[in-house]
Amino acid sequence: MSVANPNAASVPPSDYDVEFRSLSDDAWYSVCTVLDGEKLTLKYQNFSDDDDSIFEVKNFKTLEELERLEDRFRPISAQLQDNECHKVVGGVVVCASHSFDGSDNRFYDAVVDDVVHKEHSFEQGGEMCSCTFIVIMQHGPVAGCFVNKTIESLCLVQSYACLDPNLQLFLKMVKERLQNEPCVLENKKSATSFTKWLNQNTKCAKQSPCKKRPPDEAKSNDHSDWSRDDNDLGGCSSVFLIDNLDKDLSPSTIVEFIHSRTSLSVQACVFPSMSSEMYTQGAIVLNCRKNLEKLSKFLDCQDHIIMSKRGRPWVVTGNLSGYDSFAVSIQNLMHKYQENWQHKSTGHALKVVCPGSEEYTTAKQLRDLFMEFTEHQRRLHKRLAMEERKILQPSQVA
């Protein structure tokens, strides 16, 4: 039996302050959410009601389906101003406009690869940025290609911490329904049925006055591969062990940071530590094999170092692929400590520092010092094991 919300219909429509990544073309659109009972309607800015996307609580069969949909929402990206170009550095994820015919502009995620800096000019008291931003497009018809962008075509992706109230309430209703109907979770065909339902009920809002679809995109209306692309496990998970973390760092901060830099959806866990320890350890779990190399390159890249604003650099100590039992243990820890983290500070923000900067030099020194310390620990553990064997099995050691 569905969980009805008697107050849902009275929730007013939101402003166009939400971005939704369309299932039809993977572009981001500004939408207004309207919640009526157990139905969530997305209204696209500057488009007619015919382009609305509608989602209903009853059509979700698993939490995984709900999470994949949730990942397609975020707050409106902020247009970069000319005096903000210093915020765009290598590795940053931006929302970039792409023009198809001069009038049809759509917005896709892109990762900044490099910046060609030029001296800014000042005209009529205003600052003008002339820099060129070389980005790698992550979605759309030119995904994977290097493209040159100017600052007016870039937007900064905002924090995922605050979701639209209507969306939050809709997600809550779906979760409550799934929890009250365990049999729904056992439906092995749910992913397929859900995708078919999305194909029938989700319409693409064309981002152009004439609503013309590019020829390449007109061929890609079948989204039957969407669930496989976003959740291609093959029964395996990959776990990245991270050392030297700030003790007050929250898993949500890690998840948001990874997503902002790579567009990947991951799970994270920060392990408890003793009060005498200055740092702690954690794990990042990736449930998509095709993105394993992308995440691995980001975490263990030689061209940058991930560190907290407090100055503690990350150290990747292991990459375990296909260890399902270990991944399950990590996920159990996530659930175990989830309530504790909900009431804690999100900790210090994370950032990427690159060679040539003073921060990178400091981070490298601290990382080398930490690795020297852990190597010393390893030798001590080895010696401890040898001394224990001498005591427990003296005849065999001799």
C-alpha positions in Angstrom: 0.0 0.0 0.0 1.4 3.4 -1.0 2.3 5.9 1.7 0.1 9.0 0.9 1.1 12.4 2.1 -2.0 14.5 2.8 0.0 17.7 2.8 1.9 17.0 -0.5 -0.7 18.6 -2.7 -0.5 21.9 -0.8 3.3 22.2 -1.4 3.7 25.3 -3.6 5.7 25.1 -6.9 9.3 26.0 -6.5 11.1 28.7 -8.5 13.3 27.7 -11.4 16.2 27.1 -9.0 16.8 23.5 -9.8 18.9 21.9 -12.6 17.8 18.5 -14.0 19.9 16.4 -16.4 17.5 15.2 -19.0 17.3 11.5 -19.8 16.9 12.3 -23.5 20.0 14.3 -24.2 22.0 14.4 -20.9 21.8 18.3 -21.0 21.1 20.3 -17.9 17.9 22.4 -17.8 16.4 24.8 -15.3 13.2 23.4 -13.9 10.5 24.2 -11.5 9.2 21.4 -9.3 5.5 20.9 -8.6 4.5 18.2 -6.1 0.8 17.1 -6.2 0.1 14.1 -4.0 2.5 11.3 -5.1 3.3 12.9 -8.4 6.3 15.2 -9.1 6.2 17.4 -12.1 9.2 19.1 -13.6 8.3 22.3 -15.6 11.1 23.5 -17.9 11.8 27.2 -17.9 10.6 29.0 -21.1 8.9 25.8 -22.4 5.2 24.7 -22.6 3.4 22.2 -20.4 3.8 19.7 -23.2 7.5 19.4 -22.3 6.8 18.6 -18.6 8.5 15.5 -17.0 6.4 13.6 -14.6 7.5 11.1 -11.9 5.2 9.1 -9.7 6.0 7.3 -6.4 4.4 4.0 -7.6 6.9 3.7 -10.5 10.0 3.2 -8.3 10.8 -0.4 -7.4 14.2 -0.1 -5.8 16.3 2.5 -3.9 18.9 2.2 -6.6 16.4 3.6 -9.2 15.6 6.4 -6.8 19.3 7.3 -6.3 20.0 7.3 -10.0 17.1 9.8 -10.5 18.3 11.9 -7.5 21.8 12.2 -9.0 20.2 14.1 -11.9 19.2 17.0 -9.8 21.3 19.8 -8.3 21.0 23.6 -7.5 21.3 26.0 -10.4 24.9 26.5 -11.5 26.2 30.1 -11.1 27.3 32.0 -14.1 31.0 32.8 -13.9 31.9 36.5 -13.7 35.0 37.9 -15.4 36.7 38.5 -12.1 36.1 34.9 -11.0 38.3 33.1 -13.6 40.8 32.3 -10.8 38.3 29.8 -9.5 38.5 27.7 -12.7 41.6 25.4 -12.4 42.6 22.0 -13.7 40.3 19.3 -12.5 37.3 21.5 -11.7 33.9 20.4 -13.0 32.0 23.2 -14.7 28.7 23.4 -16.6 29.5 24.5 -20.1 27.2 25.7 -22.9 27.5 24.0 -26.3 26.0 25.6 -29.4 24.7 23.4 -32.2 23.6 25.9 -34.8 24.3 29.2 -33.3 21.0 29.5 -31.5 20.5 26.1 -29.9 22.6 26.2 -26.7 22.6 23.3 -24.3 24.5 22.9 -21.1 26.7 19.8 -20.3 29.2 19.0 -17.6 32.9 19.4 -18.5 36.2 19.0 -16.6 38.7 21.7 -16.9 41.9 20.4 -18.4 44.0 23.6 -18.7 43.7 27.3 -18.7 45.4 29.7 -21.1 45.7 32.8 -19.0 45.6 36.3 -20.6 45.8 39.7 -19.0 42.3 41.1 -18.2 41.2 44.4 -19.6 39.2 47.1 -18.0 36.5 48.8 -20.0 34.1 51.4 -18.6 35.1 50.3 -15.1 34.3 46.7 -15.7 36.8 43.8 -15.8 36.9 41.7 -19.0 38.4 38.2 -19.0 40.1 37.0 -22.2 41.4 33.7 -20.9 40.7 30.4 -22.8 39.5 27.4 -20.8 40.3 24.0 -22.3 37.7 21.5 -21.1 36.8 17.9 -21.7 33.1 17.5 -22.3 31.5 14.8 -20.1 28.1 14.5 -21.8 26.3 15.3 -25.0 27.3 14.8 -28.7 30.9 15.9 -28.1 31.5 13.9 -24.9 35.2 13.0 -24.4 36.4 15.8 -26.8 38.6 18.8 -25.9 36.8 22.1 -26.4 37.9 25.7 -26.0 35.6 27.8 -23.9 35.4 31.5 -22.8 34.3 32.5 -19.4 30.8 33.6 -20.6 30.0 30.0 -21.6 30.9 28.5 -18.2 29.0 28.1 -14.9 30.2 26.9 -11.5 28.5 23.8 -10.2 27.0 24.5 -6.8 26.9 22.4 -3.7 24.6 19.4 -3.6 24.0 19.9 0.1 20.6 21.6 -0.3 18.0 19.9 -2.4 14.7 21.4 -3.5 12.0 21.0 -0.8 9.5 19.4 -3.2 12.1 17.0 -4.5 13.1 16.1 -0.9 9.6 15.3 0.0 9.0 13.2 -3.1 12.2 11.2 -2.4 11.0 10.7 1.2 7.7 9.4 0.1 9.3 6.9 -2.3 11.7 5.7 0.4 8.8 5.2 2.8 6.9 3.2 0.3 9.8 1.0 -0.5 10.4 0.4 3.2 6.7 -0.5 3.7 6.6 -2.8 0.7 9.6 -5.3 1.0 8.2 -7.3 -1.9 8.8 -4.4 -4.2 12.6 -4.7 -3.6 12.6 -8.3 -4.8 11.3 -7.5 -8.2 14.3 -8.5 -10.4 12.8 -6.8 -13.5 12.4 -3.5 -11.8 15.3 -1.7 -13.5 14.0 -2.7 -16.9 10.4 -1.7 -16.1 11.5 1.5 -14.5 13.5 2.5 -17.6 10.6 1.7 -19.9 8.4 3.9 -17.8 10.9 6.7 -17.9 11.0 6.4 -21.7 7.2 6.7 -21.9 6.8 9.5 -19.3 9.9 11.7 -19.5 10.0 14.2 -22.3 12.9 16.1 -23.6 12.8 19.9 -23.3 14.6 21.2 -26.4 16.8 24.2 -25.5 16.1 26.3 -28.5 13.4 28.7 -29.7 12.7 26.5 -32.7 13.0 23.3 -30.7 15.1 21.7 -33.4 16.9 18.5 -32.4 20.5 17.9 -33.7 20.6 15.0 -36.2 23.0 13.0 -34.0 20.7 13.2 -31.0 17.6 12.3 -33.0 19.0 8.8 -33.3 19.4 8.3 -29.5 15.9 8.2 -28.1 16.2 4.7 -26.7 17.5 4.8 -23.1 17.3 1.1 -22.4 21.0 1.2 -21.6 20.7 3.9 -19.0 20.4 1.6 -16.0 23.3 -0.5 -17.2 25.5 2.6 -17.8 24.9 4.0 -14.4 25.0 0.8 -12.4 27.2 -1.6 -14.4 28.6 -3.7 -11.5 28.8 -7.1 -13.0 28.6 -8.2 -9.3 31.8 -6.4 -8.4 32.7 -3.3 -6.4 35.9 -1.3 -6.2 37.1 0.1 -2.9 39.7 2.8 -2.6 41.4 3.0 0.8 42.3 6.6 1.8 44.7 7.4 4.6 45.6 10.6 6.4 42.1 12.1 6.5 40.9 14.9 8.9 39.2 13.2 11.8 36.1 15.5 11.5 35.7 14.9 7.8 32.2 13.7 6.9 31.4 11.0 4.2 29.0 13.5 2.6 31.8 16.0 2.1 33.9 13.3 0.3 31.0 12.2 -1.9 30.2 15.8 -2.9 33.9 16.6 -3.5 34.3 13.5 -5.8 31.2 14.3 -7.7 32.1 17.9 -8.2 35.5 17.0 -9.6 34.7 13.8 -11.6 30.8 13.8 -12.0 31.0 10.3 -10.5 28.5 9.0 -7.9 30.3 7.1 -5.1 29.8 6.0 -1.5 32.2 6.9 1.3 33.0 6.0 4.8 35.2 7.6 7.4 36.5 5.1 10.0 36.5 6.0 13.7 39.9 6.6 15.3 41.5 6.8 18.7 41.7 10.2 20.4 45.5 9.9 20.4 45.7 9.7 16.6 46.1 12.9 14.6 44.3 11.5 11.5 41.9 8.8 10.4 41.3 6.5 7.5 38.4 6.1 5.1 37.1 4.3 2.0 35.5 5.2 -1.2 33.3 2.6 -2.9 32.6 2.7 -6.7 29.9 0.5 -8.1 30.5 1.1 -11.8 33.3 -0.7 -13.5 33.5 1.6 -16.5 34.4 4.5 -14.3 37.0 2.7 -12.3 39.9 4.1 -14.3 38.5 7.6 -14.2 38.3 7.6 -10.4 41.6 5.9 -10.0 43.4 8.5 -12.1 41.8 11.3 -10.1 42.6 9.8 -6.7 46.2 8.7 -7.5 47.2 11.4 -10.0 50.8 12.4 -10.1 49.9 15.9 -11.4 48.0 17.0 -8.3 47.4 16.3 -4.6 44.1 16.2 -2.8 44.2 17.9 0.5 42.0 19.5 3.1 42.0 23.3 3.7 43.6 22.4 7.0 46.5 21.1 5.0 46.3 17.4 5.4 47.1 15.6 2.0 45.3 12.4 1.1 47.3 9.2 0.6 45.7 6.4 -1.4 46.9 3.1 0.3 44.9 0.5 -1.7 42.5 -0.2 -4.6 40.5 -3.4 -4.1 38.5 -4.4 -7.1 36.0 -7.2 -7.1 36.1 -7.7 -3.3 32.4 -7.8 -2.8 32.5 -9.1 0.8 34.8 -6.2 1.7 32.6 -3.7 -0.1 29.6 -5.0 1.9 31.5 -4.6 5.1 32.4 -1.0 4.2 28.7 -0.3 3.3 27.7 -1.8 6.6 30.0 0.6 8.4 28.5 3.5 6.4 25.0 2.6 7.7 26.4 2.1 11.2 27.9 5.5 11.5 25.4 7.4 9.3 23.4 8.7 12.2 26.5 10.0 14.0 27.6 11.9 10.9 24.2 13.5 10.4 24.8 15.5 13.5 28.4 16.4 13.0 30.1 19.1 11.2 30.8 18.4 7.5 34.5 19.1 8.4 36.9 21.1 6.4 36.4 21.5 2.6 38.7 19.6 0.3 40.6 20.9 -2.7 43.1 20.0 -5.4 46.5 21.6 -5.5 48.8 21.5 -8.5 52.5 21.6 -9.1 54.0 25.1 -9.1 52.0 26.4 -6.2 53.2 26.9 -2.6 50.4 24.7 -1.4 51.5 21.8 -3.6 55.0 22.0 -2.2 53.7 21.9 1.3 51.3 19.1 0.6 54.1 17.0 -1.1 56.3 17.5 1.9 53.6 16.5 4.3 52.6 13.5 2.1 56.2 12.3 1.9 56.5 12.7 5.7 53.4 10.6 6.2 54.5 7.9 3.9 57.9 7.7 5.7 56.0 7.4 9.0 53.8 4.6 7.6 56.8 2.8 6.2 58.4 3.0 9.7 55.2 1.6 11.1 55.3 -1.3 8.6 58.8 -2.2 9.7 57.8 -2.1 13.4 54.8 -4.4 12.7 57.1 -6.8 10.8 59.6 -6.8 13.8 56.7 -7.3 16.2 55.5 -10.3 14.3 59.0 -11.8 14.3 59.5 -11.2 18.0 56.1 -12.8 18.8 57.1 -15.9 16.8 60.3 -16.1 18.8 58.3 -16.2 22.0 55.5 -18.4 20.9 57.5 -20.9 18.7 61.1 -20.7 19.9 62.1 -24.0 18.5 60.8 -23.3 15.0 62.5 -19.8 14.9 65.8 -21.4 16.0 
